């Protein structure tokens, strides 16, 4: 992965690295949108969408993974179902 690679591809690569853990619990995450200001909008799906631990999964798992993979990324938000 390089800086020249499109942002959406870099985000998907990072998400793919944590998807096996989400799938193991019956859930997943999808990239909904990258806004012009750099905000990344995600949606937790499957079991993750209603899990009481989803906020921790989002913050400690998904957001941390994206920030490590893509330094300087904008805010990361999850849509509520």
Residue pairs with C-beta under 8 A, 6 or more apart in sequence:
1 9
1 10
1 13
1 69
7 34
7 70
8 31
8 34
10 69
10 70
11 31
11 34
11 40
11 66
11 70
11 73
12 31
13 69
14 65
14 66
14 68
14 69
14 70
15 29
15 31
15 42
15 62
15 65
15 66
17 65
17 69
18 29
18 61
18 62
18 65
19 28
19 29
21 61
22 28
22 29
22 46
22 48
22 57
25 47
25 48
25 51
26 46
26 47
26 48
27 44
27 45
27 46
27 47
27 48
27 49
27 51
27 57
28 44
28 45
28 46
28 48
29 42
29 43
29 44
29 45
29 48
29 62
30 42
30 43
30 45
31 40
31 41
31 42
32 41
32 42
32 43
32 79
33 40
33 41
34 40
34 41
35 41
35 74
37 74
38 73
38 74
38 75
39 74
39 75
39 76
39 77
40 66
40 73
40 74
40 75
40 76
40 77
41 77
41 78
41 79
42 58
42 62
42 76
42 77
42 78
42 79
43 49
43 78
43 79
43 81
44 51
44 54
44 57
44 58
44 78
48 54
48 57
49 81
50 81
51 57
54 78
58 76
58 78
62 76
62 78
63 76
66 73
66 76
67 73
67 76
